Structures are given as C-alpha cells and as structure tokens.
Amino acid sequence: MDVIRDRGPLTVAAFMDYALYDPANGYYARAARRSGRAGDFFTSVDVGPLFGELLEIQIAEMFAIWGGHMGPPLHDAGADPRVGPFDLVEAGAGSGRLSADILRAARERHPAFYDAIRLHLVEASAEARAAQTATLGDTADRLASSGAALPSSFEGVLVANELLDAMPVHQVVMRDDGLKEIYVDAGGPESRALRTIEGPLSAPALAEYLARLDVDLQPGWRVEINLRAVEWIRDAARRLRRGFIIVIDYGHDARELYSPTHAAGTLTSFRGHRSAGPESTAATPPWLQSPGEQDITSHVDFTSVRAAAESEGLQTLGFLDQTYFLLGLIEDSHATLNGSRYDDVKRRAFKTLVMPGGLGSTFKVMIFGKGAGTPALRGCSYRMRVT
C-alpha cells in the first residue's frame, strides 16, 4: 500500500514482483518452502522422490548424448573417462529437493554420471538458498554454485520445474475503444484496501506480443502476458553452450490460452491448497488480497516460449503432457510398476504423477536442445501428446 501511495498505480506485473519476491515482504522470499501438505499448493516434487528419480533417467540419457554415447543410457552413460564436467542447472530450485532426488538416483544408478555433475541451484529467495546444503545432505559435494541468477555460461541440462507460472505477468483487457492494461491502485486516501483500475498500456511490447500471435481479443476478454518468461528463455538459450533445457509447467498453446475458454484470464492465487479460481470482475479480485501471504500464478503461453527459444538457436525436441513424458521414462511401464522394483508407495506416487485430470495432464513438458542434434529422447518415446 505504501509503495503504491509513493509511486502511484502499479502494473499487475510490478505488483506481483513485490508481492512474491520483495526481499522483506515477498511470499517466496520469506520461507524456504511453500509447497506440500503444510504449504499452499502441491507439486510433483511433493509426491515423493519418484519424480526426481524418473527425471534422472532422462537427464542421464542426455548426458550420454552430450558425451557422444548413443548406447543405452542406463548402462553406458558416463562410461568415457574423457567426458568433462556436466552442468546440471535447476532454476527456481527452492531448497533443492528436486535436485537432491535427481542426484541420489544418479549416484545409485549411474555413478560415472554422478561424478561428472556440477550442480547449480538458481533461486531468488535467500531463505530457500540457505536451506539448500542441508536439503542436499550427502549429495552436497556436487553443488558448484547457488545464487539468484543463471550461471553466465554452462554446458549440460537446465531444468525449470514450475518456474514460469510464478513469473510476474501483465494483465490486459479489450474494450470497445481498444486494449487497456490493468493496474493496482490504492482504494482512497483513508482506505487500506487495494483495487484494480484500467489505463493505457505500460509498454508497446504488450500489443506487439499479441500481434505476433495473431490474437483477436473480443471486447471484455481479460488475459495475461508473460514478458518475463520470454525474456528468461531467451537468456537461458544464450547462456547454454551445448545441451538441453527441460521446462515443466502448466499452461497451453496460445490458440487455447487466448480463446473464449480463458476469456476471464487465468491469474489466480493459492492459499491453504485452495485456489481462488478464475479471474474475478470484482474491484478487489482474490489475487489482490493479502499481498505477500499467498501464491499468485497464471498459465504459461507455451507458443511464445517456444518461438523465443527457437529464435535463439534452440531446437524443440518435445512438447507433451507430463503423463506421457513419465510413461516414456518407465522401462516396460506396466511390468516395472507391478514388479519388485517399485513398492506400493512408489506405485501410488506414480499414479498421482500421471493421473489424467491431475498432475499428469495439468503439467506440460517442453524440451529444447542446442548443439545436440535431434535425438529420439526416451521421455518422448511413449506418445507426443498435449491434452
């Protein structure tokens, strides 16, 4: 409130940046962990270590390809002693739980791969970064760096699991007289409440974004534009010398995202595992309430992410539901899950991760390569489908 009174109305992106990432008051900045049963939302990592263990299968294969080994990755990954250090970068790493699960699986299944890994954890929250060494535990010997920014240059694999959806977005609404941007303003001289108002676009890039997609918004449609996600993938592509990028998040292609189905917008908040639902037309939408005390998120436009990545020299190797990605990583999925390799706990975890209508179809996996050719990746072997 004081920030708005000092600076005037904020774009929704500026409001989200403050509410989520301000070092003193931001939702993510003030705690090492926000997900799980005791948190506000549930992620694939919260299901248990199985998600990281399966992801390790794909990264081990990528390591084999990166090192010039086209043989079976489960046996041959890292066999050549001439292969140098392999950067494993996790963006939006939090306290490092996913990387810890990946590393423990690598140490058990592919020790040569494990020995080659240089882990880089990228996390905006100082509170979360402080917890990373303890979370990594006996795999902390692989940690090469921890900071708020991507390494300046790296070669290997970058993983971004549920990162882009938490990036600040601009919100716009189409009116009869043209496109307007939504701003957050103070309710009045004596009021402590916040409200939304409409005004001119804060940057030409917003209209240009929609024009590139040939989006035809109808009067009354309210949508989000994630300029930060496009900037992030461009930056990541430039820093990656050779290797792969795996983006896992929820969202749609642009044709679906900017359609009557989502004409009320996708911006919402999570608190105590309850979503406020689609965008409200009320003066005080749910995401505007209690800044710093709840998660704020919106769906990712994968079309724009892909276009930005490819413009920087990345090749799109796959785009599919998490369900099909994980099924591709299970060797003889039915037999393996019902055999001795997986106990009842992991079988239940796998069903949670791939359940249609749940995590399996909500989350999409987009994989990019650079200087790695166009390999037939195991995670893309079951079915290349987006629902």
C-alpha positions as CSV (number, residue, x, y, z in Angstrom):
1,M,0.0,0.0,0.0
2,D,2.8,2.5,0.9
3,V,4.6,1.6,-2.3
4,I,1.6,2.5,-4.4
5,R,1.0,5.7,-2.5
6,D,4.6,6.7,-3.1
7,R,4.9,5.5,-6.7
8,G,1.3,5.6,-8.0
9,P,-0.6,2.7,-9.6
10,L,1.4,-0.4,-10.4
11,T,1.1,-2.7,-13.3
12,V,0.0,-6.2,-12.3
13,A,3.5,-7.4,-13.1
14,A,5.0,-4.9,-10.7
15,F,2.5,-5.8,-8.0
16,M,3.3,-9.5,-8.4
17,D,7.0,-8.8,-8.3
18,Y,6.6,-7.0,-5.0
19,A,4.0,-9.4,-3.5
20,L,6.1,-12.6,-4.4
21,Y,9.7,-11.6,-4.5
22,D,10.3,-8.5,-2.3
23,P,13.2,-9.5,0.0
24,A,11.4,-8.3,3.1
25,N,7.7,-8.9,2.3
26,G,7.6,-11.3,-0.7
27,Y,5.7,-14.5,-0.4
28,Y,8.6,-16.6,-1.8
29,A,11.3,-14.6,-0.1
30,R,10.1,-15.2,3.5
31,A,10.1,-19.0,3.6
32,A,12.4,-21.8,2.3
33,R,9.4,-23.9,1.2
34,R,5.8,-23.1,0.2
35,S,4.5,-26.3,-1.2
36,G,3.5,-29.7,0.3
37,R,0.9,-30.6,2.9
38,A,1.9,-27.8,5.2
39,G,2.1,-25.3,2.4
40,D,-0.3,-23.6,0.0
41,F,-0.1,-25.8,-3.1
42,F,1.1,-29.2,-4.2
43,T,3.8,-30.0,-6.8
44,S,5.2,-33.2,-8.4
45,V,8.2,-32.9,-6.1
46,D,5.8,-33.2,-3.1
47,V,4.6,-36.6,-4.3
48,G,8.0,-38.0,-3.2
49,P,11.4,-38.8,-4.7
50,L,10.0,-40.7,-7.6
51,F,9.6,-37.6,-9.8
52,G,13.2,-36.8,-9.4
53,E,14.2,-40.4,-9.9
54,L,12.3,-40.6,-13.2
55,L,13.7,-37.2,-14.4
56,E,17.2,-38.5,-13.7
57,I,16.6,-41.2,-16.3
58,Q,16.0,-38.6,-19.0
59,I,19.0,-36.4,-17.8
60,A,21.3,-39.4,-17.8
61,E,20.3,-40.1,-21.4
62,M,21.0,-36.5,-22.2
63,F,24.4,-36.8,-20.6
64,A,25.1,-39.9,-22.7
65,I,24.2,-37.9,-25.9
66,W,26.1,-34.9,-24.7
67,G,29.2,-37.1,-24.2
68,G,28.8,-38.8,-27.6
69,H,27.4,-42.1,-26.2
70,M,24.4,-43.2,-28.2
71,G,24.2,-46.6,-26.5
72,P,21.7,-47.5,-23.7
73,P,22.0,-44.6,-21.2
74,L,21.0,-46.8,-18.2
75,H,24.2,-48.7,-18.6
76,D,26.6,-46.7,-20.7
77,A,26.0,-43.1,-19.5
78,G,29.3,-41.5,-18.5
79,A,31.4,-44.5,-19.4
80,D,34.0,-42.5,-21.2
81,P,36.6,-41.0,-18.7
82,R,37.3,-38.2,-21.2
83,V,33.9,-36.6,-20.6
84,G,34.4,-33.5,-18.6
85,P,32.2,-31.8,-16.0
86,F,28.4,-31.7,-16.8
87,D,26.4,-28.8,-15.6
88,L,23.1,-29.6,-14.0
89,V,21.2,-26.3,-13.5
90,E,17.9,-26.1,-11.7
91,A,16.1,-22.8,-12.0
92,G,13.6,-21.9,-9.3
93,A,15.2,-24.6,-7.2
94,G,13.8,-23.6,-3.8
95,S,15.6,-25.5,-1.1
96,G,16.9,-28.0,-3.7
97,R,14.6,-31.0,-3.1
98,L,14.2,-31.9,-6.8
99,S,18.0,-31.8,-7.4
100,A,18.6,-33.9,-4.3
101,D,16.3,-36.6,-5.6
102,I,18.0,-36.5,-9.0
103,L,21.4,-36.7,-7.5
104,R,20.7,-39.6,-5.2
105,A,19.2,-41.5,-8.2
106,A,22.3,-40.7,-10.3
107,R,24.7,-41.8,-7.5
108,E,22.8,-45.2,-7.2
109,R,22.3,-45.9,-10.9
110,H,24.9,-44.0,-12.8
111,P,27.9,-43.3,-10.6
112,A,30.1,-42.0,-13.5
113,F,27.3,-39.6,-14.4
114,Y,27.0,-38.5,-10.8
115,D,30.8,-37.9,-10.6
116,A,30.6,-35.6,-13.7
117,I,27.8,-33.4,-12.4
118,R,28.4,-29.8,-11.3
119,L,25.1,-28.7,-9.7
120,H,24.0,-25.1,-9.9
121,L,20.9,-24.1,-7.9
122,V,19.2,-20.9,-9.0
123,E,16.8,-19.4,-6.5
124,A,15.6,-15.9,-5.8
125,S,14.8,-16.5,-2.1
126,A,17.8,-16.1,0.3
127,E,15.8,-18.1,2.8
128,A,15.5,-21.0,0.4
129,R,19.1,-20.8,-0.7
130,A,20.2,-21.0,3.0
131,A,18.4,-24.4,3.3
132,Q,19.9,-26.0,0.2
133,T,23.1,-27.5,1.7
134,A,21.0,-29.3,4.4
135,T,18.5,-30.5,1.8
136,L,21.2,-31.9,-0.4
137,G,22.7,-33.7,2.5
138,D,25.1,-36.4,1.4
139,T,25.0,-35.1,-2.2
140,A,26.1,-31.6,-1.4
141,D,29.5,-32.4,-2.8
142,R,28.1,-31.9,-6.2
143,L,27.0,-28.3,-5.5
144,A,29.1,-25.9,-7.5
145,S,27.1,-22.7,-7.1
146,S,23.9,-21.3,-5.6
147,G,22.6,-17.8,-6.5
148,A,19.7,-15.8,-7.8
149,A,20.8,-15.8,-11.4
150,L,21.7,-18.5,-14.0
151,P,25.3,-19.3,-14.5
152,S,26.9,-16.9,-17.1
153,S,27.7,-19.9,-19.3
154,F,27.0,-23.6,-18.9
155,E,27.0,-26.9,-20.8
156,G,24.7,-29.7,-19.8
157,V,21.0,-29.6,-18.7
158,L,18.8,-26.9,-17.4
159,V,15.6,-27.9,-15.5
160,A,12.9,-25.4,-14.8
161,N,10.1,-27.1,-12.9
162,E,7.1,-24.8,-12.2
163,L,9.1,-21.6,-12.6
164,L,7.5,-19.7,-15.5
165,D,4.0,-19.8,-14.0
166,A,5.2,-17.8,-11.0
167,M,6.8,-15.0,-13.0
168,P,5.1,-11.6,-12.9
169,V,2.6,-11.0,-15.7
170,H,0.9,-8.0,-17.2
171,Q,-2.9,-8.2,-17.4
172,V,-4.8,-6.5,-20.2
173,V,-8.5,-6.2,-21.1
174,M,-10.1,-5.5,-24.5
175,R,-12.6,-2.7,-24.6
176,D,-14.6,-1.2,-27.4
177,D,-12.1,1.6,-27.8
178,G,-9.0,-0.7,-27.7
179,L,-6.7,-2.6,-25.4
180,K,-6.3,-1.4,-21.9
181,E,-3.9,-2.5,-19.1
182,I,-4.9,-3.4,-15.6
183,Y,-3.2,-1.5,-12.8
184,V,-3.3,-1.9,-9.0
185,D,-4.1,1.2,-7.1
186,A,-5.0,2.3,-3.6
187,G,-8.6,2.4,-2.7
188,G,-8.6,6.0,-1.4
189,P,-6.8,8.4,0.9
190,E,-8.0,6.7,4.1
191,S,-8.5,3.2,2.7
192,R,-6.1,0.3,3.3
193,A,-7.7,-1.8,0.5
194,L,-6.3,-2.2,-3.0
195,R,-8.3,-2.1,-6.2
196,T,-7.8,-2.5,-9.9
197,I,-8.1,0.2,-12.5
198,E,-7.7,0.4,-16.2
199,G,-5.3,2.6,-18.1
200,P,-3.1,2.8,-21.2
201,L,-0.6,0.1,-22.0
202,S,2.6,0.5,-20.0
203,A,4.8,-0.7,-22.9
204,P,4.3,-1.2,-26.7
205,A,5.7,-4.8,-26.2
206,L,2.3,-5.9,-24.8
207,A,0.4,-5.1,-28.0
208,E,3.3,-6.4,-30.1
209,Y,3.2,-9.7,-28.2
210,L,-0.5,-10.3,-29.1
211,A,0.1,-9.2,-32.7
212,R,2.8,-11.8,-33.1
213,L,0.4,-14.4,-32.1
214,D,-2.4,-13.0,-34.3
215,V,-4.7,-13.0,-31.3
216,D,-8.1,-11.4,-31.8
217,L,-9.4,-10.5,-28.4
218,Q,-13.1,-9.7,-28.1
219,P,-14.4,-6.8,-26.0
220,G,-14.5,-7.9,-22.4
221,W,-11.8,-10.5,-22.7
222,R,-9.1,-10.3,-20.0
223,V,-5.8,-12.0,-20.5
224,E,-2.2,-12.2,-19.1
225,I,1.0,-11.6,-21.0
226,N,4.2,-13.0,-19.5
227,L,7.0,-11.0,-21.0
228,R,9.3,-12.3,-18.2
229,A,9.0,-15.9,-19.4
230,V,10.0,-14.9,-22.9
231,E,13.0,-12.9,-21.6
232,W,14.0,-15.8,-19.4
233,I,14.1,-18.5,-22.1
234,R,16.0,-16.2,-24.4
235,D,18.6,-15.5,-21.7
236,A,18.8,-19.2,-20.9
237,A,19.3,-20.1,-24.5
238,R,22.2,-17.6,-24.8
239,R,23.9,-18.9,-21.7
240,L,23.6,-22.6,-22.7
241,R,26.7,-23.5,-24.8
242,R,25.6,-27.0,-25.6
243,G,23.0,-29.4,-24.1
244,F,19.3,-29.3,-23.2
245,I,16.6,-27.3,-21.4
246,I,13.6,-29.0,-19.8
247,V,10.7,-26.8,-18.9
248,I,7.8,-28.3,-16.9
249,D,4.8,-26.1,-16.1
250,Y,1.1,-25.7,-16.6
251,G,-0.3,-23.8,-19.4
252,H,-1.4,-24.0,-23.1
253,D,-0.5,-23.1,-26.6
254,A,-1.5,-19.5,-27.5
255,R,-4.5,-20.6,-29.5
256,E,-6.1,-22.2,-26.4
257,L,-4.8,-19.7,-23.9
258,Y,-6.2,-16.6,-25.7
259,S,-9.6,-18.1,-26.5
260,P,-13.2,-17.9,-25.2
261,T,-12.2,-20.8,-22.8
262,H,-9.9,-18.4,-20.8
263,A,-11.6,-15.1,-21.7
264,A,-11.7,-14.3,-17.9
265,G,-8.0,-14.7,-17.5
266,T,-6.0,-17.3,-15.7
267,L,-4.5,-15.2,-12.9
268,T,-5.3,-16.7,-9.6
269,S,-4.0,-17.3,-6.0
270,F,-3.3,-20.3,-3.9
271,R,-3.6,-20.4,-0.1
272,G,-4.1,-23.4,2.1
273,H,-4.4,-25.6,-1.0
274,R,-7.4,-23.6,-2.2
275,S,-7.4,-21.8,-5.5
276,A,-9.4,-18.6,-5.8
277,G,-10.5,-19.7,-9.2
278,P,-10.6,-17.8,-12.5
279,E,-10.1,-14.0,-12.6
280,S,-12.9,-12.1,-10.9
281,T,-14.6,-9.0,-12.3
282,A,-14.9,-7.5,-8.8
283,A,-12.9,-4.4,-7.9
284,T,-10.8,-6.5,-5.5
285,P,-10.0,-9.9,-7.1
286,P,-8.7,-12.6,-4.8
287,W,-5.1,-12.4,-6.0
288,L,-5.1,-8.7,-4.9
289,Q,-5.9,-9.6,-1.3
290,S,-3.2,-10.2,1.4
291,P,-0.1,-9.5,-0.7
292,G,2.8,-11.5,0.5
293,E,0.6,-14.0,2.2
294,Q,-0.4,-16.2,-0.8
295,D,0.9,-17.5,-4.1
296,I,-0.1,-15.7,-7.3
297,T,0.2,-17.6,-10.6
298,S,-1.0,-17.7,-14.2
299,H,-0.9,-20.2,-17.0
300,V,2.1,-20.3,-19.4
301,D,1.9,-19.4,-23.1
302,F,4.0,-22.2,-24.5
303,T,3.7,-20.9,-28.1
304,S,5.6,-17.8,-27.2
305,V,8.2,-19.6,-25.1
306,R,8.9,-22.0,-28.0
307,A,9.1,-19.2,-30.5
308,A,11.6,-17.2,-28.3
309,A,13.7,-20.3,-27.7
310,E,13.9,-21.2,-31.3
311,S,14.8,-17.6,-32.2
312,E,17.9,-18.0,-30.0
313,G,19.0,-21.2,-31.8
314,L,17.3,-23.9,-29.7
315,Q,15.6,-26.8,-31.3
316,T,12.3,-28.0,-29.9
317,L,12.6,-31.7,-29.2
318,G,9.3,-32.4,-27.5
319,F,6.1,-30.9,-26.1
320,L,3.8,-33.3,-24.3
321,D,1.8,-33.9,-21.2
322,Q,3.7,-35.0,-18.1
323,T,1.7,-38.2,-18.2
324,Y,3.3,-39.3,-21.5
325,F,6.7,-38.0,-20.6
326,L,6.9,-40.1,-17.4
327,L,5.4,-43.1,-19.1
328,G,8.2,-42.9,-21.6
329,L,10.7,-43.0,-18.8
330,I,9.4,-46.2,-17.3
331,E,11.0,-49.2,-18.8
332,D,8.1,-51.6,-19.7
333,S,5.9,-49.4,-17.6
334,H,3.2,-51.9,-16.6
335,A,5.6,-54.7,-15.8
336,T,8.1,-52.5,-13.9
337,L,5.4,-50.7,-11.8
338,N,3.9,-54.1,-10.8
339,G,7.2,-55.8,-10.3
340,S,9.6,-55.8,-7.4
341,R,11.4,-52.7,-8.5
342,Y,8.7,-50.4,-7.1
343,D,7.0,-50.8,-3.8
344,D,3.3,-49.9,-3.1
345,V,4.3,-46.3,-2.1
346,K,6.1,-45.6,-5.3
347,R,3.3,-47.2,-7.4
348,R,0.8,-44.9,-5.7
349,A,3.2,-42.0,-6.3
350,F,3.5,-42.8,-10.0
351,K,-0.3,-42.9,-10.4
352,T,-0.5,-39.5,-8.8
353,L,2.1,-38.1,-11.1
354,V,0.4,-39.4,-14.3
355,M,-3.3,-39.2,-13.3
356,P,-5.4,-37.6,-16.1
357,G,-7.2,-34.5,-14.8
358,G,-4.5,-34.2,-12.1
359,L,-0.8,-33.6,-12.2
360,G,-0.3,-35.7,-15.3
361,S,-2.4,-33.7,-17.7
362,T,-2.2,-30.3,-16.0
363,F,1.6,-30.1,-16.4
364,K,3.3,-30.0,-19.8
365,V,6.9,-30.8,-20.6
366,M,8.8,-28.8,-23.3
367,I,12.3,-30.0,-24.2
368,F,14.9,-28.0,-26.1
369,G,18.3,-28.9,-27.4
370,K,21.3,-27.0,-28.6
371,G,24.2,-28.5,-30.4
372,A,22.9,-31.9,-29.6
373,G,21.2,-32.9,-32.9
374,T,17.6,-34.2,-32.8
375,P,17.8,-37.3,-30.7
376,A,14.8,-39.5,-30.1
377,L,14.6,-38.9,-26.3
378,R,13.2,-41.6,-24.0
379,G,10.8,-39.1,-22.4
380,C,9.2,-38.5,-25.8
381,S,9.0,-42.2,-26.7
382,Y,5.6,-43.1,-25.3
383,R,3.3,-40.6,-27.0
384,M,3.9,-37.0,-28.1
385,R,0.5,-35.6,-27.0
386,V,-0.8,-32.5,-25.3
387,T,-4.3,-32.5,-23.9
